[in-house]
Amino acid sequence: MKQVVCHKDELAPGQMTGAQLGPIRVVVIRAKDGSLHAVAAKCLHQGGPLDQGRIYEHTLSTEDVGQYVMDAEREIIKCPWHGYEYDIRTGATVFDTTRCLQTFATREEGDQITVELELPGTAAASA
């Protein structure tokens, strides 16, 4: 199942938009480098709406107490309800990489951005 999300010019680097992919709410994000990513828009904690969260660069602590540096290679989406944080590329939580949101194939097709849900058995049938 594939869904058109928006026109490619409607999603600039650092922005996100929500979309419905069949029964699943997703958030589609264009990273600062221009790459596209999509994750389930329901926080693993208590189901908060991630498509209403915000995106930012991850921060790392240094050896000096209270000092932090930006991790420009990792962009995070933060849940607006309780602050759970997820890597936009992998869907993994920042605090435990074994806990992950479902991710979806997202791409530009012509002038449109699409997101795709692979139904069970689809990948094997097309191989």
MMTF fields as JSON, N, C-alpha, C and O atoms, coordinates in Angstrom:
{
  "mmtfVersion": "1.0.0",
  "mmtfProducer": "UNKNOWN",
  "numBonds": 507,
  "numAtoms": 508,
  "numGroups": 127,
  "numChains": 1,
  "numModels": 1,
  "chainsPerModel": [1],
  "groupsPerChain": [127],
  "chainIdList": ["A"],
  "bondAtomList": [4, 2, 8, 6, 12, 10, 16, 14, 20, 18, 24, 22, 28, 26, 32, 30, 36, 34, 40, 38, 44, 42, 48, 46, 52, 50, 56, 54, 60, 58, 64, 62, 68, 66, 72, 70, 76, 74, 80, 78, 84, 82, 88, 86, 92, 90, 96, 94, 100, 98, 104, 102, 108, 106, 112, 110, 116, 114, 120, 118, 124, 122, 128, 126, 132, 130, 136, 134, 140, 138, 144, 142, 148, 146, 152, 150, 156, 154, 160, 158, 164, 162, 168, 166, 172, 170, 176, 174, 180, 178, 184, 182, 188, 186, 192, 190, 196, 194, 200, 198, 204, 202, 208, 206, 212, 210, 216, 214, 220, 218, 224, 222, 228, 226, 232, 230, 236, 234, 240, 238, 244, 242, 248, 246, 252, 250, 256, 254, 260, 258, 264, 262, 268, 266, 272, 270, 276, 274, 280, 278, 284, 282, 288, 286, 292, 290, 296, 294, 300, 298, 304, 302, 308, 306, 312, 310, 316, 314, 320, 318, 324, 322, 328, 326, 332, 330, 336, 334, 340, 338, 344, 342, 348, 346, 352, 350, 356, 354, 360, 358, 364, 362, 368, 366, 372, 370, 376, 374, 380, 378, 384, 382, 388, 386, 392, 390, 396, 394, 400, 398, 404, 402, 408, 406, 412, 410, 416, 414, 420, 418, 424, 422, 428, 426, 432, 430, 436, 434, 440, 438, 444, 442, 448, 446, 452, 450, 456, 454, 460, 458, 464, 462, 468, 466, 472, 470, 476, 474, 480, 478, 484, 482, 488, 486, 492, 490, 496, 494, 500, 498, 504, 502],
  "bondOrderList": [1, 1, 1, 1, 1, 1, 1, 1, 1, 1, 1, 1, 1, 1, 1, 1, 1, 1, 1, 1, 1, 1, 1, 1, 1, 1, 1, 1, 1, 1, 1, 1, 1, 1, 1, 1, 1, 1, 1, 1, 1, 1, 1, 1, 1, 1, 1, 1, 1, 1, 1, 1, 1, 1, 1, 1, 1, 1, 1, 1, 1, 1, 1, 1, 1, 1, 1, 1, 1, 1, 1, 1, 1, 1, 1, 1, 1, 1, 1, 1, 1, 1, 1, 1, 1, 1, 1, 1, 1, 1, 1, 1, 1, 1, 1, 1, 1, 1, 1, 1, 1, 1, 1, 1, 1, 1, 1, 1, 1, 1, 1, 1, 1, 1, 1, 1, 1, 1, 1, 1, 1, 1, 1, 1, 1, 1],
  "groupList": [{"groupName": "MET", "atomNameList": ["N", "CA", "C", "O"], "elementList": ["N", "C", "C", "O"], "formalChargeList": [0, 0, 0, 0], "bondAtomList": [1, 0, 2, 1, 3, 2], "bondOrderList": [1, 1, 2], "singleLetterCode": "M", "chemCompType": "L-PEPTIDE LINKING"}, {"groupName": "LYS", "atomNameList": ["N", "CA", "C", "O"], "elementList": ["N", "C", "C", "O"], "formalChargeList": [0, 0, 0, 0], "bondAtomList": [1, 0, 2, 1, 3, 2], "bondOrderList": [1, 1, 2], "singleLetterCode": "K", "chemCompType": "L-PEPTIDE LINKING"}, {"groupName": "GLN", "atomNameList": ["N", "CA", "C", "O"], "elementList": ["N", "C", "C", "O"], "formalChargeList": [0, 0, 0, 0], "bondAtomList": [1, 0, 2, 1, 3, 2], "bondOrderList": [1, 1, 2], "singleLetterCode": "Q", "chemCompType": "L-PEPTIDE LINKING"}, {"groupName": "VAL", "atomNameList": ["N", "CA", "C", "O"], "elementList": ["N", "C", "C", "O"], "formalChargeList": [0, 0, 0, 0], "bondAtomList": [1, 0, 2, 1, 3, 2], "bondOrderList": [1, 1, 2], "singleLetterCode": "V", "chemCompType": "L-PEPTIDE LINKING"}, {"groupName": "CYS", "atomNameList": ["N", "CA", "C", "O"], "elementList": ["N", "C", "C", "O"], "formalChargeList": [0, 0, 0, 0], "bondAtomList": [1, 0, 2, 1, 3, 2], "bondOrderList": [1, 1, 2], "singleLetterCode": "C", "chemCompType": "L-PEPTIDE LINKING"}, {"groupName": "HIS", "atomNameList": ["N", "CA", "C", "O"], "elementList": ["N", "C", "C", "O"], "formalChargeList": [0, 0, 0, 0], "bondAtomList": [1, 0, 2, 1, 3, 2], "bondOrderList": [1, 1, 2], "singleLetterCode": "H", "chemCompType": "L-PEPTIDE LINKING"}, {"groupName": "ASP", "atomNameList": ["N", "CA", "C", "O"], "elementList": ["N", "C", "C", "O"], "formalChargeList": [0, 0, 0, 0], "bondAtomList": [1, 0, 2, 1, 3, 2], "bondOrderList": [1, 1, 2], "singleLetterCode": "D", "chemCompType": "L-PEPTIDE LINKING"}, {"groupName": "GLU", "atomNameList": ["N", "CA", "C", "O"], "elementList": ["N", "C", "C", "O"], "formalChargeList": [0, 0, 0, 0], "bondAtomList": [1, 0, 2, 1, 3, 2], "bondOrderList": [1, 1, 2], "singleLetterCode": "E", "chemCompType": "L-PEPTIDE LINKING"}, {"groupName": "LEU", "atomNameList": ["N", "CA", "C", "O"], "elementList": ["N", "C", "C", "O"], "formalChargeList": [0, 0, 0, 0], "bondAtomList": [1, 0, 2, 1, 3, 2], "bondOrderList": [1, 1, 2], "singleLetterCode": "L", "chemCompType": "L-PEPTIDE LINKING"}, {"groupName": "ALA", "atomNameList": ["N", "CA", "C", "O"], "elementList": ["N", "C", "C", "O"], "formalChargeList": [0, 0, 0, 0], "bondAtomList": [1, 0, 2, 1, 3, 2], "bondOrderList": [1, 1, 2], "singleLetterCode": "A", "chemCompType": "L-PEPTIDE LINKING"}, {"groupName": "PRO", "atomNameList": ["N", "CA", "C", "O"], "elementList": ["N", "C", "C", "O"], "formalChargeList": [0, 0, 0, 0], "bondAtomList": [1, 0, 2, 1, 3, 2], "bondOrderList": [1, 1, 2], "singleLetterCode": "P", "chemCompType": "L-PEPTIDE LINKING"}, {"groupName": "GLY", "atomNameList": ["N", "CA", "C", "O"], "elementList": ["N", "C", "C", "O"], "formalChargeList": [0, 0, 0, 0], "bondAtomList": [1, 0, 2, 1, 3, 2], "bondOrderList": [1, 1, 2], "singleLetterCode": "G", "chemCompType": "PEPTIDE LINKING"}, {"groupName": "THR", "atomNameList": ["N", "CA", "C", "O"], "elementList": ["N", "C", "C", "O"], "formalChargeList": [0, 0, 0, 0], "bondAtomList": [1, 0, 2, 1, 3, 2], "bondOrderList": [1, 1, 2], "singleLetterCode": "T", "chemCompType": "L-PEPTIDE LINKING"}, {"groupName": "ILE", "atomNameList": ["N", "CA", "C", "O"], "elementList": ["N", "C", "C", "O"], "formalChargeList": [0, 0, 0, 0], "bondAtomList": [1, 0, 2, 1, 3, 2], "bondOrderList": [1, 1, 2], "singleLetterCode": "I", "chemCompType": "L-PEPTIDE LINKING"}, {"groupName": "ARG", "atomNameList": ["N", "CA", "C", "O"], "elementList": ["N", "C", "C", "O"], "formalChargeList": [0, 0, 0, 0], "bondAtomList": [1, 0, 2, 1, 3, 2], "bondOrderList": [1, 1, 2], "singleLetterCode": "R", "chemCompType": "L-PEPTIDE LINKING"}, {"groupName": "SER", "atomNameList": ["N", "CA", "C", "O"], "elementList": ["N", "C", "C", "O"], "formalChargeList": [0, 0, 0, 0], "bondAtomList": [1, 0, 2, 1, 3, 2], "bondOrderList": [1, 1, 2], "singleLetterCode": "S", "chemCompType": "L-PEPTIDE LINKING"}, {"groupName": "TYR", "atomNameList": ["N", "CA", "C", "O"], "elementList": ["N", "C", "C", "O"], "formalChargeList": [0, 0, 0, 0], "bondAtomList": [1, 0, 2, 1, 3, 2], "bondOrderList": [1, 1, 2], "singleLetterCode": "Y", "chemCompType": "L-PEPTIDE LINKING"}, {"groupName": "TRP", "atomNameList": ["N", "CA", "C", "O"], "elementList": ["N", "C", "C", "O"], "formalChargeList": [0, 0, 0, 0], "bondAtomList": [1, 0, 2, 1, 3, 2], "bondOrderList": [1, 1, 2], "singleLetterCode": "W", "chemCompType": "L-PEPTIDE LINKING"}, {"groupName": "PHE", "atomNameList": ["N", "CA", "C", "O"], "elementList": ["N", "C", "C", "O"], "formalChargeList": [0, 0, 0, 0], "bondAtomList": [1, 0, 2, 1, 3, 2], "bondOrderList": [1, 1, 2], "singleLetterCode": "F", "chemCompType": "L-PEPTIDE LINKING"}],
  "groupTypeList": [0, 1, 2, 3, 3, 4, 5, 1, 6, 7, 8, 9, 10, 11, 2, 0, 12, 11, 9, 2, 8, 11, 10, 13, 14, 3, 3, 3, 13, 14, 9, 1, 6, 11, 15, 8, 5, 9, 3, 9, 9, 1, 4, 8, 5, 2, 11, 11, 10, 8, 6, 2, 11, 14, 13, 16, 7, 5, 12, 8, 15, 12, 7, 6, 3, 11, 2, 16, 3, 0, 6, 9, 7, 14, 7, 13, 13, 1, 4, 10, 17, 5, 11, 16, 7, 16, 6, 13, 14, 12, 11, 9, 12, 3, 18, 6, 12, 12, 14, 4, 8, 2, 12, 18, 9, 12, 14, 7, 7, 11, 6, 2, 13, 12, 3, 7, 8, 7, 8, 10, 11, 12, 9, 9, 9, 15, 9],
  "groupIdList": [1, 2, 3, 4, 5, 6, 7, 8, 9, 10, 11, 12, 13, 14, 15, 16, 17, 18, 19, 20, 21, 22, 23, 24, 25, 26, 27, 28, 29, 30, 31, 32, 33, 34, 35, 36, 37, 38, 39, 40, 41, 42, 43, 44, 45, 46, 47, 48, 49, 50, 51, 52, 53, 54, 55, 56, 57, 58, 59, 60, 61, 62, 63, 64, 65, 66, 67, 68, 69, 70, 71, 72, 73, 74, 75, 76, 77, 78, 79, 80, 81, 82, 83, 84, 85, 86, 87, 88, 89, 90, 91, 92, 93, 94, 95, 96, 97, 98, 99, 100, 101, 102, 103, 104, 105, 106, 107, 108, 109, 110, 111, 112, 113, 114, 115, 116, 117, 118, 119, 120, 121, 122, 123, 124, 125, 126, 127],
  "secStructList": [7, 3, 3, 3, 3, 3, 3, 4, 4, 4, 1, 7, 6, 6, 3, 3, 3, 3, 3, 3, 3, 6, 6, 3, 3, 3, 3, 3, 3, 3, 7, 6, 6, 1, 7, 3, 3, 3, 3, 3, 1, 5, 7, 6, 6, 6, 7, 7, 5, 4, 4, 4, 1, 3, 3, 3, 3, 3, 3, 3, 3, 7, 1, 1, 6, 6, 7, 3, 3, 3, 3, 3, 3, 3, 3, 3, 3, 3, 7, 6, 6, 6, 7, 7, 3, 3, 3, 6, 6, 6, 7, 5, 5, 1, 1, 7, 6, 6, 1, 5, 7, 7, 3, 3, 3, 3, 3, 3, 3, 6, 6, 3, 3, 3, 3, 3, 7, 7, 7, 6, 6, 2, 2, 2, 2, 2, 7],
  "xCoordList": [0.855, 0.0, 0.901, 1.796, 0.656, 1.435, 0.494, -0.614, 0.949, 0.131, 0.938, 2.081, 0.349, 0.962, 0.755, -0.358, 1.847, 1.787, 1.628, 0.76, 2.466, 2.421, 3.295, 3.983, 3.268, 4.159, 5.546, 5.669, 6.599, 7.953, 8.37, 9.187, 7.825, 8.17, 7.473, 7.8, 6.525, 5.8, 6.497, 6.033, 7.612, 8.322, 9.806, 10.587, 10.163, 11.546, 12.41, 11.875, 13.726, 14.614, 14.305, 14.149, 14.222, 13.919, 12.429, 12.044, 11.585, 10.143, 9.547, 10.174, 8.323, 7.609, 6.131, 5.63, 5.45, 4.014, 3.412, 4.051, 2.198, 1.491, 0.727, 0.336, 0.515, -0.244, -0.897, -0.444, -1.946, -2.624, -2.258, -2.473, -1.709, -1.33, -2.179, -1.807, -3.328, -4.277, -4.706, -5.156, -4.577, -4.989, -3.913, -4.14, -2.756, -1.622, -1.353, -1.242, -1.25, -0.854, 0.673, 1.329, 1.243, 2.697, 3.095, 2.288, 4.364, 4.939, 6.083, 6.982, 6.027, 7.041, 7.934, 7.452, 9.233, 10.208, 11.25, 11.779, 11.539, 12.683, 13.812, 13.732, 14.861, 16.016, 16.726, 16.485, 17.597, 18.331, 19.178, 19.444, 19.611, 20.4, 19.523, 20.035, 18.188, 17.255, 16.684, 15.745, 17.223, 16.708, 15.324, 14.981, 14.546, 13.182, 13.088, 13.714, 12.287, 12.098, 10.652, 10.014, 10.137, 8.777, 8.75, 9.307, 8.089, 7.916, 6.458, 5.736, 6.038, 4.699, 4.578, 5.505, 3.458, 3.275, 2.698, 2.175, 2.785, 2.229, 3.379, 4.052, 3.6, 4.686, 4.514, 3.4, 5.626, 5.594, 5.222, 4.77, 5.402, 5.153, 3.66, 3.191, 2.912, 1.475, 0.675, -0.435, 1.245, 0.506, 0.431, -0.438, 1.317, 1.322, 1.486, 2.098, 0.942, 0.964, 2.314, 2.536, 3.2, 4.526, 4.49, 5.409, 3.431, 3.327, 3.051, 3.026, 2.841, 2.699, 3.919, 3.937, 4.936, 6.171, 7.071, 6.62, 8.369, 9.301, 10.58, 10.895, 11.311, 12.541, 13.719, 13.646, 14.791, 15.982, 17.199, 17.063, 18.395, 19.621, 19.803, 19.459, 20.336, 20.584, 21.739, 22.681, 21.671, 22.769, 23.475, 22.856, 24.772, 25.585, 26.238, 26.641, 26.344, 27.03, 28.533, 28.977, 29.298, 30.76, 31.238, 30.431, 32.527, 33.081, 32.856, 32.851, 32.67, 32.419, 30.937, 30.085, 30.632, 29.25, 28.531, 29.032, 27.349, 26.546, 26.94, 26.34, 27.923, 28.363, 27.855, 27.969, 27.3, 26.734, 27.214, 27.554, 27.241, 27.577, 26.484, 25.849, 26.272, 25.265, 25.821, 26.973, 25.006, 25.351, 24.664, 23.534, 25.341, 24.741, 24.359, 23.595, 24.868, 24.575, 23.321, 22.929, 22.701, 21.53, 20.407, 20.536, 19.307, 18.131, 17.09, 16.913, 16.416, 15.493, 14.107, 13.963, 13.083, 11.722, 11.327, 11.525, 10.76, 10.418, 8.905, 8.222, 8.39, 6.958, 6.498, 7.144, 5.396, 4.923, 4.305, 4.141, 3.96, 3.322, 4.313, 4.193, 5.279, 6.184, 7.656, 8.515, 7.954, 9.338, 10.114, 11.336, 9.475, 10.216, 10.849, 10.241, 12.075, 12.833, 13.191, 13.557, 13.078, 13.318, 14.225, 14.115, 15.124, 15.965, 15.078, 14.4, 15.074, 14.169, 14.563, 13.716, 15.825, 16.28, 15.968, 15.66, 16.044, 15.872, 14.586, 14.136, 13.992, 12.815, 13.163, 12.27, 14.456, 14.882, 14.775, 15.038, 14.382, 14.377, 15.819, 16.725, 16.023, 17.362, 17.917, 19.116, 17.049, 17.508, 17.669, 18.328, 17.076, 17.155, 16.941, 15.807, 18.02, 17.927, 17.189, 16.94, 16.833, 16.048, 14.555, 13.779, 14.148, 12.737, 12.596, 13.166, 11.837, 11.765, 10.339, 9.474, 10.127, 8.9, 9.002, 10.103, 7.87, 7.871, 8.309, 7.885, 9.151, 9.588, 8.954, 8.532, 8.9, 8.252, 9.115, 9.817, 9.061, 9.78, 9.158, 7.942, 9.992, 9.535, 10.431, 11.651, 9.837, 10.655, 9.956, 8.751, 10.746, 10.196, 9.942, 10.819, 8.749, 8.384, 7.837, 6.691, 8.667, 8.295, 8.246, 9.233, 7.105, 6.939, 6.27, 5.96, 6.049, 5.32, 6.191, 7.124, 5.864, 6.484, 5.491, 4.32, 5.974, 5.115, 5.683, 6.883, 4.796, 5.176, 4.494, 3.38, 5.179, 4.664, 4.636, 5.566, 3.564, 3.391, 3.473, 2.664, 4.468, 4.561, 3.634, 3.774, 2.703, 1.781, 2.489, 3.402, 2.113, 2.758, 2.767, 1.738, 3.946, 4.076, 4.39, 4.75, 4.267, 4.506, 5.951, 6.219, 6.889, 8.311, 8.71, 9.446, 8.242, 8.591, 7.978, 8.596, 6.762, 6.089, 6.768, 6.74, 7.383, 8.015, 9.465, 10.096, 10.014, 11.431, 11.604, 12.723],
  "yCoordList": [-1.172, 0.0, 1.235, 1.364, 2.129, 3.358, 4.551, 4.517, 5.614, 6.811, 8.049, 8.194, 8.944, 10.24, 11.097, 11.202, 11.714, 12.519, 13.994, 14.67, 14.491, 15.902, 16.138, 15.228, 17.352, 17.767, 17.933, 18.374, 17.586, 17.612, 18.995, 19.094, 20.062, 21.416, 21.832, 22.872, 21.036, 21.348, 20.835, 21.083, 20.117, 19.553, 19.908, 19.204, 21.005, 21.503, 20.756, 20.139, 20.802, 20.183, 20.693, 21.893, 19.751, 20.094, 20.15, 20.485, 19.827, 19.862, 18.461, 17.508, 18.352, 17.08, 17.318, 18.436, 16.242, 16.303, 14.952, 13.914, 14.972, 13.742, 13.236, 14.013, 11.927, 11.313, 10.037, 9.445, 9.631, 8.388, 7.351, 7.57, 6.231, 5.141, 3.936, 3.14, 3.811, 2.787, 3.049, 4.151, 2.063, 2.254, 2.901, 3.137, 3.186, 3.66, 5.141, 5.58, 5.904, 7.31, 7.339, 6.706, 8.069, 8.182, 9.645, 10.535, 9.868, 11.198, 11.075, 10.249, 11.92, 11.943, 13.15, 14.265, 12.91, 13.933, 14.08, 13.093, 15.332, 15.582, 16.058, 17.126, 15.25, 15.58, 16.811, 17.224, 17.38, 18.577, 18.319, 19.243, 17.054, 16.724, 16.455, 16.146, 16.573, 16.382, 14.981, 14.766, 14.019, 12.652, 12.573, 13.369, 11.605, 11.426, 10.203, 9.173, 10.344, 9.272, 9.283, 10.335, 8.107, 8.025, 6.995, 5.905, 7.366, 6.476, 6.527, 7.476, 5.493, 5.505, 6.725, 7.04, 7.409, 8.67, 8.486, 9.435, 7.284, 6.989, 6.633, 5.619, 7.472, 7.263, 5.92, 5.524, 5.233, 3.939, 4.058, 3.082, 5.218, 5.4, 5.345, 4.407, 6.359, 6.383, 6.817, 7.334, 6.603, 6.86, 8.312, 8.676, 9.149, 10.57, 10.777, 9.949, 11.876, 12.161, 12.736, 13.943, 11.89, 12.352, 13.36, 14.164, 13.317, 14.299, 15.701, 16.661, 15.834, 17.146, 17.488, 18.501, 16.62, 16.845, 17.829, 18.606, 17.789, 18.652, 17.896, 16.891, 18.4, 17.779, 18.663, 19.889, 18.034, 18.794, 17.89, 16.669, 18.483, 17.702, 17.129, 17.766, 15.942, 15.275, 15.968, 16.434, 16.037, 16.608, 15.505, 14.543, 15.671, 14.724, 15.449, 16.604, 14.787, 15.405, 15.205, 14.251, 16.11, 16.013, 15.58, 15.338, 15.485, 15.122, 16.221, 15.954, 17.457, 18.574, 18.622, 18.7, 18.575, 18.588, 19.826, 20.947, 19.594, 20.7, 21.19, 22.139, 20.572, 20.968, 19.955, 18.746, 20.455, 19.6, 20.045, 21.212, 19.103, 19.414, 18.838, 17.842, 19.465, 19.001, 17.834, 17.863, 16.828, 15.683, 15.892, 15.446, 16.565, 16.966, 15.78, 15.944, 14.605, 13.437, 12.681, 11.698, 13.139, 12.428, 13.415, 14.291, 13.273, 14.118, 13.317, 12.118, 14.002, 13.389, 13.995, 15.195, 13.152, 13.654, 13.409, 12.325, 14.453, 14.405, 14.432, 15.284, 13.493, 13.415, 14.637, 15.007, 15.262, 16.448, 16.146, 17.065, 14.902, 14.579, 14.431, 15.129, 13.547, 13.259, 13.297, 12.923, 13.74, 13.961, 12.747, 12.834, 11.621, 10.477, 10.914, 11.647, 10.457, 10.887, 9.695, 8.626, 9.903, 8.854, 9.357, 10.506, 8.495, 8.786, 8.72, 7.717, 9.769, 9.796, 8.785, 8.382, 8.368, 7.425, 5.974, 5.177, 5.63, 4.23, 3.974, 2.831, 5.008, 4.858, 4.44, 4.298, 4.238, 3.776, 4.886, 6.052, 4.51, 5.486, 5.846, 5.031, 7.056, 7.529, 6.761, 6.486, 6.412, 5.783, 4.272, 3.677, 3.628, 2.176, 1.818, 1.81, 1.523, 1.296, 0.009, -0.235, -0.823, -2.021, -1.714, -2.541, -0.533, -0.115, 0.822, 1.913, 0.397, 1.151, 1.335, 0.478, 2.482, 2.723, 1.99, 1.737, 1.654, 1.083, 2.163, 3.313, 1.804, 2.727, 2.31, 1.167, 3.271, 3.032, 3.575, 4.571, 2.921, 3.39, 4.706, 4.807, 5.695, 7.027, 7.52, 7.369, 8.107, 8.582, 9.674, 9.89, 10.353, 11.303, 10.531, 9.826, 10.666, 10.054, 11.167, 11.59, 11.637, 12.802, 14.011, 14.331, 14.684, 15.865, 15.549, 16.46, 14.272, 13.906, 13.117, 12.42, 13.243, 12.415, 11.318, 11.583, 10.073, 8.936, 8.16, 8.189, 7.471, 6.575, 5.244, 5.203, 4.153, 2.842, 1.891, 1.846, 1.136, 0.091, -1.229, -1.509, -2.053, -3.382, -4.31, -4.481, -4.895, -5.835, -7.16, -7.48, -7.945, -9.231, -10.086, -10.249, -10.64, -11.491, -10.728, -11.344, -9.383, -8.615, -8.68, -8.876, -8.518, -8.524, -9.878, -9.94, -10.959, -12.279, -12.57, -13.238, -12.07, -12.318, -11.594, -12.07, -10.431, -9.663, -10.064, -9.596, -10.929, -11.332, -12.404, -12.863],
  "zCoordList": [0.0, 0.0, 0.0, 0.836, -0.937, -1.045, -0.965, -1.499, -0.291, -0.106, -0.473, -0.041, -1.268, -1.525, -0.284, 0.232, 0.195, 1.412, 1.08, 1.632, 0.18, -0.189, -1.413, -1.877, -1.93, -3.006, -2.403, -1.261, -3.154, -2.593, -2.094, -1.178, -2.679, -2.247, -0.949, -0.376, -0.49, 0.748, 2.006, 3.119, 1.833, 2.976, 2.865, 2.224, 3.5, 3.457, 4.477, 5.398, 4.326, 5.317, 6.729, 6.954, 7.666, 9.057, 9.367, 10.487, 8.385, 8.606, 8.596, 8.135, 9.111, 9.137, 8.856, 8.967, 8.491, 8.273, 8.627, 8.458, 9.11, 9.434, 8.23, 7.358, 8.185, 7.096, 7.611, 8.591, 6.95, 7.296, 6.238, 5.046, 6.677, 5.781, 6.15, 7.012, 5.487, 5.876, 7.313, 7.625, 8.192, 9.596, 10.476, 11.663, 9.9, 10.692, 10.446, 9.301, 11.532, 11.454, 11.408, 12.235, 10.449, 10.32, 10.327, 10.059, 10.641, 10.514, 9.511, 9.667, 8.473, 7.421, 7.681, 7.883, 7.672, 8.048, 6.953, 6.442, 6.598, 5.718, 6.626, 7.232, 6.707, 7.542, 6.979, 5.844, 7.79, 7.36, 6.12, 5.351, 5.915, 4.725, 3.499, 2.423, 3.666, 2.558, 2.444, 1.677, 3.187, 3.116, 3.756, 4.63, 3.306, 3.796, 4.706, 4.457, 5.773, 6.745, 7.21, 7.255, 7.558, 8.096, 9.21, 9.089, 10.3, 11.444, 11.888, 11.585, 12.61, 13.195, 14.091, 14.837, 14.027, 14.745, 16.135, 16.72, 16.669, 17.997, 18.935, 18.747, 19.944, 20.906, 21.617, 21.958, 21.833, 22.513, 23.988, 24.586, 24.574, 26.002, 26.318, 26.962, 25.86, 26.12, 24.897, 25.024, 23.712, 22.476, 22.053, 21.261, 22.561, 22.197, 20.692, 20.018, 20.159, 18.72, 18.269, 18.368, 17.782, 17.377, 16.233, 16.083, 15.429, 14.34, 14.877, 14.106, 16.195, 16.821, 17.687, 18.386, 17.625, 18.373, 17.657, 16.815, 18.004, 17.305, 17.006, 17.643, 16.023, 15.565, 15.955, 15.87, 16.379, 16.717, 16.64, 16.555, 16.668, 16.704, 18.099, 19.095, 18.157, 19.426, 20.152, 19.512, 21.463, 22.248, 23.028, 23.483, 23.167, 23.92, 25.075, 24.939, 26.203, 27.336, 27.165, 26.526, 27.739, 27.71, 29.087, 29.984, 29.25, 30.554, 31.586, 32.788, 31.119, 32.03, 32.389, 31.504, 33.667, 34.137, 33.598, 33.689, 33.039, 32.527, 31.139, 30.634, 30.515, 29.176, 28.152, 28.352, 27.068, 26.036, 24.667, 24.467, 23.715, 22.33, 21.439, 21.786, 20.298, 19.36, 18.541, 18.107, 18.34, 17.515, 16.168, 15.969, 15.251, 13.971, 13.093, 12.143, 13.386, 12.552, 12.995, 12.367, 14.066, 14.59, 14.861, 15.716, 14.132, 14.344, 15.114, 14.897, 16.007, 16.957, 16.816, 16.583, 16.959, 17.102, 18.553, 19.1, 19.158, 20.584, 20.752, 20.183, 21.535, 21.793, 22.595, 23.575, 22.191, 22.903, 24.268, 25.071, 24.555, 25.821, 26.97, 27.977, 26.841, 27.959, 27.573, 28.373, 26.369, 25.978, 25.505, 25.385, 25.23, 24.693, 23.377, 22.598, 23.138, 21.974, 21.089, 21.578, 19.776, 18.793, 17.686, 17.259, 17.221, 16.074, 14.829, 14.611, 14.015, 12.857, 11.786, 10.988, 11.749, 10.722, 11.07, 10.184, 12.343, 12.75, 13.524, 13.604, 14.091, 14.938, 16.357, 17.192, 16.65, 17.976, 19.011, 18.717, 20.236, 21.316, 21.651, 21.48, 22.123, 22.466, 23.66, 23.72, 24.614, 25.85, 25.759, 26.612, 24.736, 24.604, 23.134, 22.654, 22.425, 20.976, 20.608, 19.428, 21.597, 21.282, 21.199, 20.72, 21.663, 21.586, 20.393, 20.383, 19.394, 18.14, 17.648, 17.828, 17.024, 16.282, 14.946, 14.456, 14.367, 13.025, 12.043, 12.156, 11.085, 10.039, 8.713, 8.537, 7.783, 6.496, 5.365, 5.535, 4.219, 3.032, 2.579, 2.413, 2.385, 1.984, 0.861, 0.928, -0.168, -1.289, -2.069, -1.944, -2.874, -3.842, -5.118, -5.616, -5.638, -6.907, -7.78, -7.625, -8.698, -9.487, -8.572, -7.911, -8.529, -7.688, -6.349, -5.581, -6.07, -4.86, -3.883, -4.281, -2.602, -1.568, -1.239, -0.969, -1.265, -0.951, 0.231, 0.5, 0.922, 2.011, 1.726, 1.203, 2.077, 1.699, 2.879, 3.684, 2.968, 3.958, 3.224, 2.339, 3.598, 3.001, 3.77, 4.981, 3.069, 3.699, 3.914, 3.152, 4.914, 5.145, 3.888, 3.233, 3.548, 2.363, 1.1, 0.096, 1.105, -0.106, -0.562, -1.748, 0.366, 0.008, -0.556, -1.541, 0.045, -0.42, -1.791, -2.62, -2.028, -3.289, -4.447, -5.582, -4.158, -5.227, -5.442, -6.39, -4.573, -4.69, -5.728, -5.961]
}
